[in-house]
Amino acid sequence: MRSILITFTVLFLTTLSVAGQGIEFYHGTWEEAILKAKAEDKIIFVDAYTTWCGPCKRMAASTFPDQAVGELFNQHFLSLKIDMEKEMGLEFKKKFPVNAYPTLFFIDYDQVLIRQAVGAKSPADLIALGESIIAKYDKSTKYEAAYASGDRSYQLVYDYVAALNKSGKPSVKIANDYLLEEKDLTTPENLKFILEAASQVDCQCFDLFEQYRSNISKVVSEETINAKVRQACNNTVKRAIEFESPELIGLAAYAMKRNIPSEADRFRSDSEIKYALALHDLSRIQDLVNSHVRKFIKNDPASLNQMALDLDKYAADDQTCRLMAIDLAGKAAKEKDATAAYITTYANLVYKTNGKAEAVKILDEALHKIGDPENKDYQNLKALKNKIENS
């Protein structure tokens, strides 16, 4: 179930975000990156590359610009590209040895290596790797002992609640216990605490967040507040799926309507699809998806492609859903500016359902359109064609 929830989180962020596509790499020094990662409570992602490395160039051209990759990594990681043959890279290698390129590092702001992976990754593989880091990384234990021993200082409790929220662990009781002891909830510190504690819609801390929202807006940006609302609503949808409680979908949608009304209708539609897919409610999926496509994503190839992938992943045992996935992937692949990733999705889905001949035809048309054998997209699609033909 957790893997389903993580994937749906990515889908939710992809469909609602208005940020730029792809990973936004930080361009400061290593020391500045550590400070920024600590301030933002993010894991540091490092692409250790060289200018002559072919796989490094392929990742830079096709993986890092991917929208879904960008949405995941921009939210959870502070990302750096470091040339291992320049001064910053030579210093970096003294602490984190590199023996092959690219090597991908995940490092916390205490400069402890969480994980490293060698070799180029496709967008799907990099997302899976990033999700595995997010799922396993947990700094809450750092604060747990101090809290258990009686430390109730503001900074300790705030950091503990933030770490619990980030790791997906319950934080409501600890947050409520702290706030119950506070006489003045309007101090800047307590307003920030309320914002952090509002981890889900169905909790008292979210009620306090809405009560004091105008005060909170004076100490943090509106963008930060809206990001928290989206996160809390999405967490409640995950709880709805986990506990099979459809009423929580309504609570989350109503909270979105109160706080970000311009996104409310799309959020409800997206959430109902997530719920139906997770619970394998095949009787509702077709109508929900058709309505969602018609109202919100019919001209959005990235969202069409992602919807096709999710239908294939969670409802491929149903013929109607399989055919719907092919139709959506085909619409994305036939857009004027369709990427090789969309064509790959379309060809793979057609291959699994209709066989080699139709999939090869799709790839031949794409290859003819690109026309340049030196083009990276051409080479990737050609490799897929060879793989299908030889399967």
Stockholm file with secondary structure:
# STOCKHOLM 1.0

chainA/1-391         MRSILITFTVLFLTTLSVAGQGIEFYHGTWEEAILKAKAEDKIIFVDAYTTWCGPCKRMAASTFPDQAVGELFNQHFLSLKIDMEKEMGLEFKKKFPVNAYPTLFFIDYDQVLIRQAVGAKSPADLIALGESIIAKYDKSTKYEAAYASGDRSYQLVYDYVAALNKSGKPSVKIANDYLLEEKDLTTPENLKFILEAASQVDCQCFDLFEQYRSNISKVVSEETINAKVRQACNNTVKRAIEFESPELIGLAAYAMKRNIPSEADRFRSDSEIKYALALHDLSRIQDLVNSHVRKFIKNDPASLNQMALDLDKYAADDQTCRLMAIDLAGKAAKEKDATAAYITTYANLVYKTNGKAEAVKILDEALHKIGDPENKDYQNLKALKNKIENS
#=GR chainA/1-391 SS CHHHHHHHHHHHHHHHCCSCSSCCCCCSCHHHHHHHHHHHTCEEEEEEECTTCHHHHHIIIIITTCHHHHHHHHHHEEEEEEETTSHHHHHHHHHSCCCSSSEEEEECTTCCEEEEEESCCCHHHHHHHHHHHHHHCCCTHHHHHHHHTTCCCHHHHHHHHHHHHHHTCCCHHHHHHHHHTCSCTTSHHHHHHHHHHCCSSSSHHHHHHHHTHHHHTTTSCHHHHHHHHHHHHHHHHHHHHHTTCTHHHHHHHHHHHHHCHHHHHHHHHHHHHHHHHHTTCHHHHHHHHHHHIIIIITTCHHHHHHHHHHHHHHHTTSHHHHHHHHHHHHHHHTSTTCCHHHHHHHHHHHHHHHCHHHHHHHHHHHHHHHCCTTSHHHHHHHHHHHHHHTC
#=GC SS_cons         CHHHHHHHHHHHHHHHCCSCSSCCCCCSCHHHHHHHHHHHTCEEEEEEECTTCHHHHHIIIIITTCHHHHHHHHHHEEEEEEETTSHHHHHHHHHSCCCSSSEEEEECTTCCEEEEEESCCCHHHHHHHHHHHHHHCCCTHHHHHHHHTTCCCHHHHHHHHHHHHHHTCCCHHHHHHHHHTCSCTTSHHHHHHHHHHCCSSSSHHHHHHHHTHHHHTTTSCHHHHHHHHHHHHHHHHHHHHHTTCTHHHHHHHHHHHHHCHHHHHHHHHHHHHHHHHHTTCHHHHHHHHHHHIIIIITTCHHHHHHHHHHHHHHHTTSHHHHHHHHHHHHHHHTSTTCCHHHHHHHHHHHHHHHCHHHHHHHHHHHHHHHCCTTSHHHHHHHHHHHHHHTC
//
